[in-house]
Amino acid sequence: MANEIGKQRRSTLVTTFGPGAVVDFRADGAPISGVVAGVEEWDNSFKPAGLANPQRIHEPRLERSLGVRGFRLPPVIDENRLDDKGNPDPDQRRLVAIRFPDWLLCPSCDRIAPSRKWGESPGKAWRFCVQCTKKAPGGNKVFVVPVRFVMACKRGHLDDFPWHWWVTHAPDCKNTSGFLTLKAERPGLAGLFVKCPECKASRSMDGVFTEDTWKGFKCKGKRLWIAGPDQACPDPKSMRAMQRGASNLYFPAIASALSIPNWSDGLQDALGLYWQELVETPSEDRPTLVRVLARGSLKQVIEELKLTPTELAEEVERRIQALQTPDALDLRGGEYRQFTLGQGYSDHSDKEFETRSITVPSRLKPYFSRIVRVVRLREVRALYGFTRITPPGDGNNGISLIRRTKGDWLPAIDVRGEGVFLEFSAKRLDEWETDAIRERAARVDAAWEKEWKARYEEHEVQRRIITARFLLVHSFAHALMRQLTLDCGYSSAALRERLYVREGSAPMAGLLIYTATSDADGTLGGLQRQGEANRIDKTIPSAIRSMEWCSSDPLCIEGVMGGSDGLSLAACHACVLAPETACEEFNRFLDRAMLVGAPQHSEFGYFAPMLTPDEV
């Protein structure tokens, strides 16, 4: 749209407010609500298009995993742009949002109607109520506000709430597209009524969020964030009413990877667009092409990399071959190996990744086999789609697209930070994981299987199994994050977890607590210093002791507070739940009993011996 309605932080455009998300703005004091347009608008509004744009980044392993050639940073305008004569030249480029919902409500007269029915001013995004503005003192405009109810389906489609359908007009009513009223006559949805001023039809909003209400209502397949015709919805009966600001109206589907050696030295970024040209060149011709480019376009790059043309050709060939191996797709496995197979104190000059292994304190040796201070790290987070109503599951099932056609790039951000990595003791895990503990974990897995089958009729990928080890590592990650916020002063939203859990031929059991933000928070060393032996020796016992009791006990420890979906057991906001920006699993698959034990079952607690007087 041509109207400027507000600003967003760059990082939010690939997370909370990515393409397809509904965002609230204020323009000239008036409330505006819109859905963020797809990434095609990035090419249209901020040229050059695609990866020719200078605001791009690379992460080879993540590119291979997502099947793209690179990533683009969310575009920003140049607020200090000057023309050829040195005079201010305002940057007119903007990203696009589409008004949604289109139905608006006047807070003074309680009328609702589509945007075209309200007063407007040229070049302004807001709308106002003409009749109420006439009555307002001083002629102050009475702005109309977006209605609070919208329609969404599990396939990501959006639509306005069917107000005229809901009110159920009289058979001879001619007001089938005009103004209605929406007024609260008493508390709750049962007291909120929509009425037709013509036929006097009236209906309460009670039951509007009940799935049975919408069994006969079909989804029209509207994808407002993508230009072009609507899509035939493969699940037309999944349409349901939602609150415009509901947290489950938009779940970003994000894939991320840490830049680890030997991928983190910036070679691909230095080569820029020439990287893809080298990749597409046959291997036997690649050395010749490098020598040609070394005398011209790549001369300065080769000098900066301190490589000869032959060495550069060999390095490019090595990387291309490495990217073709199955290991390149195992993002977490590669990172886990980097953390656990290190040589102790590293002195490599990698500018994006640096670790320092420490000697595990004697009190923690029974539980952890390795603790690593991550002094420096870089994470690339790429947005490849989103879901509505339910969070993303395993694989790409049910993911809504952020562009109409498949492209060779995705939106992403790269962030830098620090952290602490811990590897659980394999010996202790084997001793702890008894049949009784597996049975407890099986309750969560059964609930996950039930939700999985309800969400996906056709399983394109095999669902993961929620194991006792996963519940343990995940619950400990939350406990440790809560304690670290007290010990090192970071806010709970500044910390994030990265879980490494897998059983089978290449088992993993570890976690990384890190801070990787787009601002300066998390780059000053405060978190990684908590990994020093004398500090972590106090932090972990304190974290476990804090999990022994919850203010919601005994209901919490007995699993009553874990949620009706059964995806968590002993977990609530008073003990282990974390901000959803910090949790990879949207606060699911948590069980405090795996840390400290359950009533009459202290053996369930992996860290239960730590709670005895001898250990404290």
N, C-alpha and C positions, 0 to 999 in steps of 0.2 A: 504494500500500500504506500501511497505517497506521503502519508502523515507520519511524523516521528512520534513514537509513543513511549519511548523509554530506553534504558540501557540495561545490559546484563553483563555479569562477569564472564570473561572468556571461558573459564573452565566449566561454567554451568551449561554451556551450549553442547557439551558432549556428556553431560550427566543429567542433572535434574531437569533442565529446560532444553533438551535436545529436540530435533525435528519430530513433530507429532505431539509434543507436550503442550498443555494448556497453561498459559502464563498470564498472570495479572499485572497490569501496569497502571500508572497514574499519569494522565496527560493533562496539563493545566489544571490539576486538582480533580479531574474527573476519572472515575474508574473505567479501565479498558481491559477487556479479556480477549486473548487471541491464541491461536494454535501456531506454533513455530513451523515455518515452511521447510520443505525438504532440502537436501544439500545441492540440488540442481541450482537453487537460487544463489548458492555461494559462487558458482561459475558465472551466473548471469550478472550478479551485482559486483563481484570483485574479480575482475579479470587480471592477468591471464587465467584461463580455465585450467582445471586439473592440476597435475603435478608440475606444470610450467610456472605455477604461482610460486613466488619466493617464500611464502609462509607455509613451508612444508617440513616434514620430519621423516626419519626412517628408523625402523627397527626390524632388521632382516628376519628374525625368527617369527615375529608377530605378523609380518607381511605374508610370509609363507603360510602360516596357519590360517589366515583370513582370505588368502587368495587375491591379494592386491599388490600393487607395485609401490605403494607409499601411502603417506598420511598427510592430511592438510590440517593446519591449525585453524581454529575459528578466526575468521577475518576481523580485523579491527580497522577503524577509520583513522586517518591521519589528522589529528586535531590541530596540528601546527603547520599544515601544508601552506606553502607559498607559491605564487605564480612566478612566471619568468622574470618579472620585475621586482620580486621580493615582497610583494604585497600579500596580505592574508587571502588565501583562496580556500574557503570552506569546502571540506570533503562532503560531497552530496551522496556518497554511496551508503546504502543501508541494507541490512538483512530484512527479510520479509516475514510478517505475521498476518494471518487471516483471521478476521473477527470471528470469535466463537466463545460462547453461544451467540447466535444472531438475535435471540429473544432477549429483550431488555425490560427492566422493571422500574417504574417511577416510585421512589420512596415516599412521595407525598400523597399521590392519589391511588397507589396500589395497582395501577393498570400495567398490563404486560402486553407486548406486541413485538413483531420483528423490527429490526433496525430501520427499515425503510419507512415505518409509520411515525417516526419521531423527528423532531426538528434537528437541523444540522447547520453547520457553518462551513463554507468552502475551505478546504485544506486542513480541516480539523477532524480527528478521529472520534471525538466524543459526540454523543447525542443528548438532546434535552427534551423535556416535556413542555410543549408549547403552552398548553392551558395552565399549567402550574407556574410557569415562568411569568405569564401575564399577571398572575396574582401575587407573585413574590415581591417583597419590598425592594425598591431600587432597581427593579428589572433584572435582579441576579438570576442567572440561569439555574434551573433545577435539573441537574444532570440525572439521566437514567443509568441504572447499574445492571450488570449482567445477571440473569436469573441464576439461581443456585443449582438447578437440576439439569442434567444432560443425559444423553444416551450413549452407551458404549457397548462393544461386544468383545469377546475373547480373541477375535482376530484383529483387533486394533482399530476397528472402524469407529467413527464418531458421528453423532447426529444431534440435532436439537431435540429437546423433549417435545413429544406430540401433544401440545396443550389442548388443541381443539378435539383431538381424539379422546383425550383423557376426560374432558368435561362432559362429554356425551350430550351434544345439543339435542333440542327437540326436533322432531322430523321436519317441521316447516321453518326452522331457524335459518335466516340468511347470513348470519354472522359466522361464517365458517373460515374466515381468514383475517378477521379484524381484532379489535382490542378485547381482552379479557381482564379480569381482576384476580389478584392473588393476595389474599389477606389472612393474617393470623387472628383468629377469633378467640383462641385459647391455647395453652401450651401444647407443644408436641405436634407431630405430623397430623394427628387426628384433628387438631384444631386449625390446621392450615387449609383454606378452601380456595379453589379456583372456580370462578363463576363467569357466566356469560351475561352481559348487561341486557341483551336482547331477549333471549328466551328464558332467562332466569335459571338456566340449568346450573347446578352446583355439585361439586364433588370434592370430598376431602382427599388430602394427599396420603392418608393412612394406607399402608401396604404398598407404597410406591417402590420400596426397595426389595420387596419379596419376589423371588424368582418366578413363582407360580403366576404372578400378575402378568408376566410378559410372555407366557408360553405361546400365545397366538400372534405375537408381534414379530415381524420379520425385519432383519437387518437389511438396509439398502446398500451396504458396501461403500459408504462414503469415506474417502481418504482426503480430507480437506487440506492436508499439508502437502499433497502432491498434485501438481497440475494435470489435467486430463480427465477422462471419463472415470466414473465410479467403477469399483471392482465387484464382481459377483462373489458374495460372501460364501465361503465353503461351509460355514456353520451359521446359517441365517437365524436360527432359533436361540442363539446365545445372547441376544440383545437384552440389556437391562439398564435400569435407571441408576445414576450415580450422582454424588455431589460433585460440583464443578471443581472444588478444591480438594477432593479426596486423594489421599496418598497413594491409593492403588489405581488411580486413573492413568498413571504413567510409570513404568518400570524400565529404565534404560538397560539394554543388553550390551554389556561392556566386556571386552577382552583386553587383558593387560599382560605385559611382559617386562621383566627387568632386563636392563642392558648389562649383560655379563660378558667377560672375556671369552672368546676372542671377537666378540661382536660389538664391543662398546668403544672401539678406538676412533670412531667417526670417519672411517674410510668411505663409507657409502654417502654420507652427508657431504664429504669433501668433493667427491666425484659428481654429485648432483645429477643432472639429467644424463650425463655420460654413462652413469652406472647401467641404466637400462639398455643403452646402445651396446655396451660391452657384453651384457648378459645375452642379448639377442644375436651377437656375432658368433659364428662357429668357432669352436675352441682352437682350431688350427690357424684361424685368421686373427685371433685376438691379440697375440704379441705384435703383429704388424700394425694393427689399429692403434694400440697403445703407443708404439713408437711414433706414429704419425701425429697423434694428439699431443704427445710429449713435446713436440717441436712447436706446437701452437697453443691450442685452447687449454691444455692441461699442464703447461710448463710450470706455472706458478704453483699449482696444486702438488705436483710431484716434488718440487723443491720444499714445500711445507711439510709433506709427509716424509721427506728424507729417504725416498726410495728411487731406485733406478727404474727406467721403463721396463726392464726385464723382471725386476722384483715386483713391480706393480702388477704386471700381467700374471705372474705366478700367484700373487695374493688374491687377485680377482678369481682366477681359476679355482684356487683352493676353496674360496667361499662359495662359489657356485656349486661345487661338488658337495660341500658340507650341507648346503641348503636342500639338496635332493635326498638326503638320508632321512630315514624315519625319525631319528633322534631330534631332528630340527623341529618336528611337530610336537614333541613332548616338552612344552614350555616349562612346566613346573619341575619335571624331572631334571632338566638341564640346570635349573637354578639350584635345586636341592643338591645335586652333585657338586656344584661350585661351592656351596656352603660347607658341605661335609667332607670333601676331599682336598681341602686347602692344605697348605704347607705351614700353617701357623701364621706368624707375623709376616704379612706380605709386604714387599717393598716395590711392587710393580708400579709403573707410572700411569696406569689407566685412570683417566680423568673422570670416568663415570662409575667406577666400581672399586671399592676398597674395603677390605675386611681385616679384622684382627681377632684371631682365636685367643681365648683365655683358658687358663686351667680351671676346670670345674671345681668349685669349692667342695670340700669333703662332705658337708651336710647335704649337698645336692647330687652327689655322684650316684646314689642309688636310683635316681629318677631321670637324670639326663646324661647323655654320653658326650655332648658337645654344646658349648655356648660360644657364639661368635658375635663380636661387635661389628656392625656394618657401619663403617665410618662414612661411607659415601655410596649413594645409589641413584640410579635414574630409572624411572618407570614410565612406560608409554601406555596410555589408556585410549583405546579406540572404541568408538560407538558403531555397532553394526546393525542395530535395530532396537526394538522395544516391544514390550507387552503391556496389556491392560488387564486389570482385575486380578490376575495372579502373577507372581514374579517369574522371571525366566527359569525354565527347567534345564535339564541336561540336553546338550546338543542345540540345534537350531529349531526345534519344534515350536510352532506357534509364534515365531518371531515376525513382527511387522516390519516392513521395509521403510527405510528413510529416504529412498529415491525410487523413481519409477523404473529405471533400467539399471542393470548391473554396470558399475563403473570400475575403474582401475585404482580407485583411492577411497579412503574412508576418513571421516573426521576424527581427530585425535588431539590429545595434549600430551606433552611430556613434562614430568615433574621430578624434582630432585629432593632427596632427603637423607635420612639415616635410620638406623634401627638396631634391633637385637634379634638374633636367630637362636633358637634352641632346638636341639635334637633329643627326642626321648630315648631312653635306654631300651634297646630291643630285649634284653634279658628280663628287665622288670615288666615290660609289656606282656611278654609270654607268661610270666608267673601270675600276673594280675588278671588276664583275660580268661576267666573261668566260664563254664557253661551258664551259670546263673547270670553273669554279667552280659553274656551274649543274648540271653533270653530277654533281659531288660532292654537292650538295644533293639532287639527284634520288634518290640512294640512300636518304636518310632519308625522302623523300616516298613512295618505293615501299614502304618498311617500314610507314609510317603508313597507306597505302592498304590494305595486306594486313591490318593489325590492324582497320582500320575495317570492311572487308568481313566479317571473321570475327566482329566484335562486333554488327553490324547487318545483318540480312538485307534489311530494307526501309529505304531511305534517305529519311527525311522531309525532310532538309535536305542541301544540297550540302556535302561536306566541304571544309575549307580546304586549300590547297596549301602545303606547307612549302617555302619559298623560301630561297635563299642569304642574302637580306637578313634574314629572320627568324632564321636560325641565327646570323648575325653580331650582330644587336642583342641577342638573348637571351644569347649567350655573353659579350658584353661586359658586360651587366648583372651577370652572376655574377662576372666578374673585378673589376668596380668595387666590388661589395658586399664582396668579400673584402678588398680594399685599404682600404676605408673603415672596416672593423672595426678595422684596425690604426691608422689615422690619427686617428679621432675617438673611439675607445673604446667604440663600441656593440657589443653582442653580435651574433653572426651571425643569431640568431633575431629580433633587434629590427628589422632592416632588411627591406624588401620591394621587389619590382620591380613596375613597371607598364609594360607594353610597348605601344608604338604603332607597328605595322608593317602597312602595307597598300600594295598596288600597284593601279594602275588610274586612274580619273578623279580620285580624291581621295587621292593617295598620302601615306603617313606613314612616317617612319623616325626614331623617337626612343624615349626611355625615361625613366622617372621612378624614381629610387631614393629611397625615402622611409621614414620611420618613423611609423607611425600605430598606437599602442598604447592600450589602455584604461587604462594607468597613466601616471605622469609621464614615463617614459622616452620621449624623442623630442620633447619640447615645450620644451626648454631652449635650442635654437638651435645645438647642436653640429654637426648634420648640414648644415644649410643654409649654415653658415659655410664648410664645405668647398668650396662652390661659388664662393667668392671667387677672383678671377683668380690671385693668387699661390699659392693652395693647390691649386686644381684643376690648375694647370700642372705640379705635381709629382705629384699623385695618379694621374692617368691614365697617364703614362709608367711609373710604378712598377707599376701594375696590369698593364700590357701586358708589362713585363719579367718579372713573376712568372709569366706564362703561357708564356714561351718554353721553359722546362724544367719537367718534372714528374718526381717521384720514381718514377713508374711507367713512364717512357719507357725503351725505345722502344715498349713495348706500347701505351701510352696514345695516343701521337701516331699510331700506325698503326691505331687504331680497335679494338684487341682488347679494351680495357677498357670500351668504350661500352655493353655489354649485349647479350645474345643477341637482343633484340627488334629491334635495328638502329635504334632511334629516336634514338640519339645516336652520334656517331662518336668523335672524340678528346675524351673526357671521363671523368673518374673522381673519386673522393672526394679525391684528393690535389691536384687542380687546380681544376676549375670547379663541381663539384656543391655545392649549398647546402642548408640546411635546407628541408624541403618547405613549411614555413610561409612561407618567403621567396620561393618560386618559384611562379609562376602555372601552370607546365606540369608540375609534379610531377617536376622534374629530367629532363625529356625535351627533345629537339630542341636539343642542345648540340654544339658542335664547336669546339674550341680552335684548330684549324687555320685557321678563318675570321679569327682575330685575328692570328696570328703566322706562318702558313704551315705547310706540311707538308714532310717530307723530299723533296728534289729539286723542291719546288714552293713556293718562298718567295713567289711571286706570289699564292698563295691568301690570304695575310695582308693584311687591310685596313690593319693598322697596321704592316706589315713595314718601311716606310721609317723608322718611329720607332725601330727597333732598331739602325739603323746608327750608327757612332761619331759622325757629325755631329749626330745627333738627340739622343743621350743626354746 
